Amino acid sequence: MNYIKENFRFLLAALANLLALVASIWWLIESNFSKQGNIEIEPIVSTITLTATLLGLNFVNNKLSKPLLKIKLSISFAESPIYGRMQGINVAVENHSIFKTFISQFQIELPQKEQVTVLLYEGFTSQLIPKVVLEPGQSFSFNVVKQNLSGAANSVNEFGRLVVKTDIGHKFYVPAEEVRKHIGYLLES
C-alpha cells in the first residue's frame, strides 16, 4: 500500500498507457488480421509507440526519478578556541545520481516514542544547516554533537535509523545499529 502512495502518478500513467496499448493491439488485430485487404500502418505504429512509451515510463520511474545517495557516518574531531577539543559524528551524503538532488531534512528516528529528532544545526559551528543541493558527484557533510541529541532519548537503544529526505519525499536510511554504535561512542566520550 505504501508503494502505491509513493508511486501513484507513475502507476496512473502506466495504467492509462497499458489500457491504450491493449486497445491499440485490438485495433491492430481487427484491422490487419480479421479482414482481407491492404495492411493498415496506423495500428502498427500506434502499438509500437505505446509499447515504447510503456518501457520508457518504467525506465523513468526506476532510474531517473529516484536519486542515488550514499550516506556515511564517521567519528570526527575539532579544536575550538572556546570549547577546546570537540567530538562529533560526521554525516556525509554523496550524490551518485546523474541529476541534481535537493535534500530537505536530516533526522534520527526514535521508534519507541514514535517520533523523530530533526538535525537542524552543524554541531561544531552551531550554524543552521543550509538548504542542501547536490550536483552529480558532489557531497555534503555536517557534524552532530551531544548538544544536537540532548533530550532526544534516555539511552542509546532508543535511537533508530538516520533518515535523509529529499524535497520530493524520497528517503534514504542508515541502519539503526550503525547509528547506535556511533551515538554510543559519542555519548561515552
Order of alpha helices (4+ residues) and beta strands (2+ residues): alpha-alpha-alpha-beta-beta-beta-beta-beta-beta-alpha-beta-beta-alpha
